[in-house]
Amino acid sequence: MTRLRPRHRWSVLYCALAVVALSTGCKNENPVFETELVVETQPEPGATVSINGQPYGKTPARILGLPPGPVLVEVNLEGFKRAYDTYTIPESGIKTASLNLDRLVGTVTIESVPPRATVYLNDGTPLGTTPIVDYRLPEGVHKFEAHLDKYEPTTETIEVRAGYKYTKLLQLKARGSQIEVFSTPTSASIYLNNVLQKEKTPARFPVTPGVYTVAVYKGGYIQGEEVVDVVPASTSTVNLILKEGAVPQGMVLIPAGEFTMGTDDKSPDERPKQKLHVEAFYIDKYEVTNAEYKAIVSSHEYPENQDEYPVTGVTWEQATEFARLAKKRLPTEIEWEKAARGADAREYPWGNAWNAELANVNSGQLNLRALPVGKFRAGASPYGCLDMSGNVYEWTSSWYSAYPGNTQIEKDYGQLFRVLRGGSFKTGQFEARCMTRRYDLVTNKREDYGFRCAADIEEGRP
């Protein structure tokens, strides 16, 4: 018997194992499956695909050779919520996984001044007309444009985050408007909202839309005035024919004659009700404004864009000095009451019935403050004076003393306090009466203290 060497024994063993492997077949450690998974996303492609946590490209994606059985398909796309679902891979063939992507959205409210502007997204998509409330927009940066007839288009940008609410207020800029001013005679000075302009009539002024008081004045004539409501992209024409007269610019004539002063049934210091004769005089149609005050008192400072507001926070001494420099004076309280009340004994400048809409007074509203002079035109006095009820208290030249015939003794009577008239934006109906008297020290000032001036009639003039 022949004995095999060890090396030969191993060769035989390898051959035997090879024969067994050939006869039984070898199993593949990485089998290849004839399967295909197609992943799609709606409404947008390009989402990143993960299968059981492993990345597999972007949609639309074809994934070959996945083993049969359940898989978790997950897709992610910026601006959309994560979407996922479980699908079963078949033994062979194609399986389609279609996932719907929901956008990440926030809500936007768009308002405009003025309203009814049409708003478009930058891609031209119309959003509607303002106010647009809780409009859903995808997360991200959005540009939109607002359009309104006679206003400049306005473009805005807003960054939206999912789940948040946003409010955008658009201040629309009106297209240019203008006021044309003519007068007879020509070459008259022009005042827009009581501010003197450099030009004389005829003239044209570019303006923003709004309500304007247009006045023209020329020496030897009575000032003419008209109120115009200027709308966007328009031309408003004012043509004033001046009457001959000698009334100073910005003032009205209070004719000589009797009027009823005081009352018997209200405050004791308003008694007795009596008829008094008052000689003719001039009085300012409006309260002295910031612009007028600064023209004489150069150190006067006031908030921007408040030229037309009444000057406030002035003492009696300051008011008196201004009047002197302007070659005028403060009215007496008798003159003031006649200018406000007229000759028919009315309680308010406009009549006997109280109307809070005709004066700037405290009627319980918030943000109490002075308003531009002449705003309440329907509340004018019989002689055409504005704001004699409300807006600011007005200094007079009179001492606070008892009226003739009033025997009641008051400790404050005498030559210590000066009288203010007319009520203010801080006071109510009672103080807004033509007869109400307020008094204070000549050195005191408050945020609702102002004044208007008076002037004597020169000899030979009406």
C-alpha positions as CSV (number, residue, x, y, z in Angstrom):
1,M,0.0,0.0,0.0
2,T,1.4,3.3,-1.1
3,R,1.4,6.0,1.6
4,L,0.8,9.6,0.6
5,R,2.9,12.4,1.7
6,P,1.3,15.2,3.8
7,R,1.4,17.7,0.9
8,H,-0.4,15.3,-1.3
9,R,-3.1,14.7,1.4
10,W,-4.0,18.4,1.5
11,S,-4.3,18.5,-2.3
12,V,-6.7,15.6,-2.2
13,L,-8.8,17.4,0.5
14,Y,-9.1,20.5,-1.5
15,C,-10.2,18.6,-4.5
16,A,-12.8,16.8,-2.4
17,L,-14.2,20.1,-1.1
18,A,-14.3,21.5,-4.6
19,V,-16.3,18.5,-5.7
20,V,-18.8,19.0,-2.8
21,A,-19.1,22.7,-3.6
22,L,-19.8,22.0,-7.2
23,S,-22.3,19.3,-6.4
24,T,-24.2,21.4,-3.7
25,G,-23.7,24.9,-5.1
26,C,-22.2,28.0,-3.2
27,K,-24.5,30.6,-1.7
28,N,-23.7,34.4,-2.7
29,E,-23.0,36.5,0.4
30,N,-24.4,39.7,-1.5
31,P,-27.3,38.4,-3.6
32,V,-28.7,40.7,-6.4
33,F,-32.5,41.2,-6.3
34,E,-34.5,42.0,-9.4
35,T,-36.5,44.8,-7.8
36,E,-37.0,48.5,-8.5
37,L,-38.4,51.2,-6.3
38,V,-39.4,54.5,-8.0
39,V,-39.8,57.5,-5.5
40,E,-41.7,60.5,-6.7
41,T,-42.8,63.8,-4.9
42,Q,-45.6,66.1,-5.6
43,P,-46.0,69.0,-6.3
44,E,-42.2,69.6,-6.6
45,P,-39.3,67.2,-7.5
46,G,-35.8,67.5,-6.1
47,A,-36.5,66.1,-2.7
48,T,-33.7,64.2,-0.9
49,V,-34.7,60.5,-0.6
50,S,-33.7,58.2,2.3
51,I,-34.6,54.5,2.5
52,N,-34.4,53.1,6.1
53,G,-32.2,56.1,6.9
54,Q,-29.8,55.7,4.0
55,P,-29.6,58.5,1.4
56,Y,-30.5,57.5,-2.2
57,G,-30.4,60.7,-4.2
58,K,-33.2,63.1,-5.2
59,T,-36.7,62.6,-6.6
60,P,-37.6,61.3,-9.1
61,A,-35.3,58.4,-8.0
62,R,-35.0,54.8,-9.3
63,I,-33.5,52.5,-6.7
64,L,-32.6,49.0,-7.9
65,G,-31.9,45.8,-6.1
66,L,-33.6,46.4,-2.7
67,P,-34.4,43.2,-0.9
68,P,-38.1,42.3,-0.7
69,G,-39.9,43.4,2.4
70,P,-41.1,46.6,4.1
71,V,-39.0,49.8,3.9
72,L,-39.3,53.3,5.3
73,V,-39.2,56.0,2.6
74,E,-38.5,59.6,3.7
75,V,-38.2,62.7,1.6
76,N,-37.1,66.2,2.5
77,L,-37.3,69.4,0.5
78,E,-36.6,73.0,1.7
79,G,-39.8,74.9,2.2
80,F,-41.9,71.8,2.7
81,K,-42.8,69.5,5.6
82,R,-40.9,66.2,5.9
83,A,-42.9,63.4,4.3
84,Y,-42.5,59.7,4.9
85,D,-44.4,56.4,4.5
86,T,-43.8,52.6,4.6
87,Y,-43.8,50.6,1.4
88,T,-43.3,46.8,0.7
89,I,-40.8,45.8,-1.9
90,P,-42.1,42.9,-3.9
91,E,-40.0,39.7,-4.7
92,S,-39.5,41.2,-8.1
93,G,-40.7,44.0,-10.3
94,I,-41.4,47.7,-9.8
95,K,-42.9,49.5,-6.8
96,T,-43.8,53.2,-7.0
97,A,-43.7,55.4,-3.9
98,S,-45.5,58.7,-4.5
99,L,-45.4,61.2,-1.6
100,N,-47.2,64.6,-1.4
101,L,-45.2,67.4,0.1
102,D,-47.0,70.0,2.2
103,R,-45.6,73.5,2.1
104,L,-44.3,75.2,5.2
105,V,-46.5,78.4,5.4
106,G,-47.1,81.5,7.5
107,T,-50.0,83.9,7.3
108,V,-49.7,87.5,6.2
109,T,-52.1,90.4,6.7
110,I,-51.5,93.3,4.3
111,E,-53.1,96.7,4.9
112,S,-52.6,100.0,3.1
113,V,-53.2,103.7,3.6
114,P,-55.3,104.5,1.6
115,P,-57.0,101.1,1.4
116,R,-58.3,99.1,-1.7
117,A,-54.8,98.8,-3.2
118,T,-54.3,95.7,-5.5
119,V,-51.4,93.6,-4.3
120,Y,-49.3,91.2,-6.5
121,L,-46.5,88.8,-5.7
122,N,-43.3,89.4,-7.6
123,D,-44.2,86.6,-10.0
124,G,-47.4,88.4,-10.9
125,T,-49.7,86.3,-8.7
126,P,-52.6,88.5,-7.5
127,L,-53.2,88.4,-3.7
128,G,-56.3,90.7,-3.8
129,T,-57.1,94.2,-2.6
130,T,-56.2,95.6,0.8
131,P,-56.9,94.8,3.5
132,I,-55.8,91.3,2.8
133,V,-56.2,89.2,6.0
134,D,-54.3,86.0,6.9
135,Y,-53.1,85.1,3.4
136,R,-51.1,81.9,3.5
137,L,-47.6,82.2,2.0
138,P,-44.8,79.6,1.8
139,E,-41.9,79.9,4.1
140,G,-39.2,82.1,2.6
141,V,-38.6,85.7,1.3
142,H,-41.4,87.2,-0.8
143,K,-41.6,90.4,-2.7
144,F,-44.9,92.0,-3.5
145,E,-46.1,95.1,-5.2
146,A,-49.2,97.3,-4.4
147,H,-51.0,99.4,-7.1
148,L,-53.7,102.0,-6.6
149,D,-54.9,104.5,-9.1
150,K,-53.3,108.0,-8.7
151,Y,-50.6,106.5,-6.3
152,E,-47.1,105.4,-7.0
153,P,-46.6,101.6,-7.1
154,T,-45.1,100.4,-3.8
155,T,-42.7,97.4,-3.5
156,E,-42.2,95.6,-0.2
157,T,-40.3,92.5,0.9
158,I,-41.3,90.2,3.7
159,E,-39.6,87.1,5.1
160,V,-42.1,84.4,6.1
161,R,-41.5,81.7,8.6
162,A,-43.8,78.7,9.1
163,G,-46.4,79.0,11.7
164,Y,-45.9,82.8,12.2
165,K,-48.4,85.6,11.5
166,Y,-47.2,88.8,10.0
167,T,-48.8,92.2,9.4
168,K,-47.5,94.7,6.8
169,L,-48.8,98.3,6.6
170,L,-48.2,100.1,3.3
171,Q,-48.1,103.8,3.2
172,L,-48.9,104.6,-0.5
173,K,-47.4,107.8,-1.9
174,A,-49.8,109.8,-3.9
175,R,-48.8,111.0,-7.4
176,G,-48.1,114.7,-7.6
177,S,-50.9,117.2,-7.3
178,Q,-50.9,121.0,-7.5
179,I,-52.8,124.1,-6.5
180,E,-53.2,127.0,-8.9
181,V,-53.9,130.3,-7.2
182,F,-55.4,133.4,-9.0
183,S,-56.6,136.6,-7.6
184,T,-58.2,139.9,-8.6
185,P,-56.2,142.1,-8.2
186,T,-53.0,140.1,-9.0
187,S,-49.7,140.2,-7.2
188,A,-51.3,139.3,-3.9
189,S,-49.5,137.4,-1.2
190,I,-50.4,133.7,-0.9
191,Y,-50.8,131.7,2.3
192,L,-51.2,127.9,2.3
193,N,-52.5,126.7,5.7
194,N,-51.5,130.1,7.2
195,V,-47.9,129.8,5.9
196,L,-46.7,132.7,3.7
197,Q,-45.4,131.5,0.3
198,K,-42.6,133.2,-1.7
199,E,-44.7,133.4,-4.8
200,K,-47.5,136.0,-5.5
201,T,-50.6,135.5,-7.6
202,P,-50.9,134.0,-10.1
203,A,-48.9,131.0,-8.9
204,R,-48.8,127.2,-9.0
205,F,-47.7,125.0,-6.1
206,P,-46.9,121.2,-6.1
207,V,-48.6,119.7,-3.0
208,T,-49.4,116.4,-1.5
209,P,-53.1,115.4,-1.3
210,G,-55.0,116.8,1.6
211,V,-57.2,119.7,2.8
212,Y,-55.6,123.2,2.3
213,T,-56.7,126.6,3.4
214,V,-55.7,129.0,0.6
215,A,-55.6,132.7,1.4
216,V,-54.5,135.7,-0.6
217,Y,-53.9,139.2,0.7
218,K,-53.0,142.6,-0.7
219,G,-52.8,145.9,1.0
220,G,-56.0,147.9,0.7
221,Y,-58.0,144.8,0.3
222,I,-59.7,142.3,2.7
223,Q,-58.0,138.9,2.7
224,G,-59.8,136.3,0.6
225,E,-59.8,132.6,1.6
226,E,-61.0,129.3,0.2
227,V,-60.6,125.7,1.5
228,V,-59.8,123.0,-1.1
229,D,-59.6,119.3,-0.8
230,V,-56.8,118.2,-3.1
231,V,-57.0,114.6,-4.4
232,P,-54.0,112.6,-5.8
233,A,-52.8,113.4,-9.3
234,S,-55.0,116.5,-9.7
235,T,-54.9,120.2,-10.2
236,S,-57.1,122.4,-7.9
237,T,-57.8,125.9,-8.9
238,V,-58.5,128.8,-6.5
239,N,-59.6,132.1,-7.9
240,L,-60.3,134.8,-5.3
241,I,-61.8,138.3,-6.0
242,L,-60.7,140.6,-3.2
243,K,-62.9,143.3,-1.7
244,E,-61.5,146.7,-1.0
245,G,-60.9,147.3,2.7
246,A,-58.3,147.9,5.4
247,V,-58.4,144.7,7.5
248,P,-54.9,143.5,8.4
249,Q,-53.8,140.2,6.9
250,G,-55.0,137.2,8.9
251,M,-57.5,139.2,11.0
252,V,-61.2,139.8,10.9
253,L,-63.2,142.9,11.7
254,I,-65.4,142.8,14.8
255,P,-67.8,145.7,14.3
256,A,-68.8,148.2,17.0
257,G,-72.0,147.5,18.9
258,E,-73.6,145.7,21.8
259,F,-73.4,142.1,22.7
260,T,-74.5,140.0,25.7
261,M,-71.7,139.1,28.0
262,G,-71.7,136.5,30.8
263,T,-74.6,134.3,32.1
264,D,-76.6,134.1,35.3
265,D,-77.0,130.3,35.6
266,K,-73.4,128.9,35.5
267,S,-70.2,129.8,37.3
268,P,-70.4,132.7,39.8
269,D,-67.6,134.6,38.1
270,E,-69.7,134.7,34.9
271,R,-72.4,136.8,36.5
272,P,-74.3,139.0,35.9
273,K,-75.5,138.5,32.4
274,Q,-75.4,142.0,30.8
275,K,-75.3,143.9,27.5
276,L,-72.1,145.8,26.8
277,H,-71.1,148.1,24.0
278,V,-67.7,147.3,22.4
279,E,-65.9,149.5,19.9
280,A,-64.8,148.0,16.6
281,F,-61.5,146.1,16.6
282,Y,-59.6,143.5,14.7
283,I,-58.8,140.0,16.0
284,D,-56.8,137.1,14.5
285,K,-58.9,134.6,12.6
286,Y,-56.7,131.8,13.9
287,E,-54.6,131.1,17.0
288,V,-51.0,132.1,16.6
289,T,-49.1,129.2,14.9
290,N,-45.6,127.8,15.5
291,A,-44.5,129.2,12.2
292,E,-45.8,132.7,13.0
293,Y,-44.3,132.7,16.4
294,K,-40.9,131.6,15.2
295,A,-40.9,134.3,12.5
296,I,-40.7,136.8,15.3
297,V,-39.2,134.8,18.2
298,S,-36.3,133.0,16.4
299,S,-35.4,130.9,19.4
300,H,-38.7,129.1,19.3
301,E,-38.4,125.4,18.7
302,Y,-41.2,123.0,17.8
303,P,-41.7,119.5,16.4
304,E,-41.1,118.9,12.7
305,N,-44.1,119.4,10.4
306,Q,-46.1,121.4,13.0
307,D,-45.8,124.8,11.3
308,E,-49.7,125.0,11.3
309,Y,-50.2,123.9,14.9
310,P,-50.9,126.6,17.6
311,V,-47.9,127.7,19.6
312,T,-48.2,126.2,23.0
313,G,-46.5,126.4,26.4
314,V,-46.3,130.2,26.4
315,T,-46.7,132.5,29.3
316,W,-48.8,135.6,29.4
317,E,-45.6,137.7,29.3
318,Q,-44.4,135.8,26.2
319,A,-47.7,136.2,24.4
320,T,-47.8,139.9,25.2
321,E,-44.3,140.5,24.0
322,F,-45.0,138.7,20.7
323,A,-48.1,140.8,20.2
324,R,-46.0,144.0,20.8
325,L,-43.4,142.9,18.3
326,A,-46.1,142.1,15.7
327,K,-47.5,145.6,16.3
328,K,-50.7,144.1,17.8
329,R,-51.9,143.3,21.3
330,L,-53.8,140.7,23.3
331,P,-57.6,141.1,23.2
332,T,-59.5,142.0,26.4
333,E,-61.7,139.2,27.6
334,I,-64.7,141.3,26.7
335,E,-63.4,141.6,23.1
336,W,-62.6,137.9,23.1
337,E,-66.1,136.9,24.2
338,K,-67.8,139.1,21.6
339,A,-65.6,137.7,18.8
340,A,-66.5,134.2,19.9
341,R,-70.2,134.8,20.8
342,G,-71.5,137.3,18.4
343,A,-74.5,139.5,19.1
344,D,-77.1,136.8,19.7
345,A,-75.9,135.5,23.2
346,R,-75.0,132.1,21.9
347,E,-73.4,129.6,24.3
348,Y,-70.8,128.2,21.8
349,P,-69.2,129.9,18.8
350,W,-71.5,127.9,16.4
351,G,-74.7,128.2,18.4
352,N,-76.5,126.9,21.5
353,A,-76.4,123.1,20.9
354,W,-73.2,121.3,22.0
355,N,-71.5,119.3,19.3
356,A,-68.1,117.7,20.2
357,E,-67.3,117.3,16.5
358,L,-67.0,121.1,16.0
359,A,-64.1,121.6,18.5
360,N,-60.9,119.9,19.6
361,V,-61.9,119.1,23.2
362,N,-61.6,116.2,25.5
363,S,-64.5,113.9,24.8
364,G,-63.0,110.8,26.3
365,Q,-60.7,110.0,23.4
366,L,-57.0,109.0,23.7
367,N,-53.9,110.8,22.5
368,L,-55.2,114.3,23.5
369,R,-53.2,117.0,21.7
370,A,-53.5,120.2,19.9
371,L,-54.4,120.1,16.2
372,P,-53.6,122.4,13.2
373,V,-55.5,125.7,13.5
374,G,-58.7,126.0,11.5
375,K,-59.4,122.3,11.3
376,F,-62.9,122.7,12.7
377,R,-64.3,125.1,10.1
378,A,-67.9,124.3,10.9
379,G,-67.2,125.5,14.5
380,A,-66.4,129.1,13.4
381,S,-67.8,132.1,15.3
382,P,-70.3,134.5,13.8
383,Y,-67.4,136.6,12.6
384,G,-65.4,133.7,11.1
385,C,-62.9,133.2,13.9
386,L,-61.7,129.6,14.2
387,D,-60.9,127.4,17.3
388,M,-62.4,129.8,19.8
389,S,-63.8,126.7,21.4
390,G,-61.1,124.1,22.3
391,N,-57.7,123.4,20.9
392,V,-55.7,125.7,23.2
393,Y,-56.6,128.1,26.0
394,E,-56.0,131.7,24.8
395,W,-54.5,134.5,27.0
396,T,-56.3,137.8,27.2
397,S,-55.0,141.1,28.5
398,S,-57.6,141.3,31.3
399,W,-57.0,140.8,35.0
400,Y,-59.2,138.2,36.7
401,S,-61.7,140.4,38.5
402,A,-65.5,140.6,39.2
403,Y,-67.8,141.8,36.4
404,P,-69.6,145.1,37.0
405,G,-72.6,144.4,39.2
406,N,-71.1,141.2,40.7
407,T,-70.9,141.7,44.5
408,Q,-69.7,138.2,45.3
409,I,-66.2,138.3,46.8
410,E,-63.6,135.9,45.5
411,K,-60.1,135.7,47.0
412,D,-58.5,135.4,43.6
413,Y,-60.0,138.6,42.2
414,G,-57.7,141.5,41.7
415,Q,-54.5,142.2,39.9
416,L,-52.7,138.9,40.4
417,F,-54.1,136.6,37.7
418,R,-54.7,137.1,34.0
419,V,-57.7,135.6,32.2
420,L,-57.6,132.8,29.6
421,R,-60.5,131.9,27.4
422,G,-61.9,129.1,25.1
423,G,-61.0,125.8,26.8
424,S,-58.5,123.4,25.3
425,F,-57.9,119.9,24.0
426,K,-57.6,118.8,27.6
427,T,-60.9,120.2,28.8
428,G,-64.5,119.3,28.1
429,Q,-67.9,120.8,27.1
430,F,-68.2,123.2,30.1
431,E,-64.9,124.9,29.5
432,A,-65.6,125.2,25.8
433,R,-68.4,127.7,26.4
434,C,-67.9,131.3,25.2
435,M,-68.4,132.6,28.8
436,T,-66.0,130.3,30.7
437,R,-63.2,132.1,32.4
438,R,-59.9,130.5,33.4
439,Y,-57.1,132.4,35.1
440,D,-53.4,131.9,35.9
441,L,-50.2,133.8,36.9
442,V,-48.5,135.7,34.1
443,T,-45.4,133.6,34.5
444,N,-47.1,130.2,34.3
445,K,-47.4,128.1,31.1
446,R,-49.0,124.8,30.2
447,E,-48.9,122.6,27.2
448,D,-52.5,123.8,26.3
449,Y,-51.8,127.6,26.7
450,G,-51.7,129.6,23.5
451,F,-53.1,132.9,22.2
452,R,-54.4,135.0,19.4
453,C,-53.8,138.7,18.9
454,A,-56.1,141.8,18.4
455,A,-55.5,145.2,17.0
456,D,-57.1,148.6,17.2
457,I,-58.9,150.2,14.3
458,E,-56.8,153.0,13.0
459,E,-58.5,156.4,12.5
460,G,-60.1,156.7,9.1
461,R,-60.4,153.0,8.7
462,P,-63.5,150.8,9.2
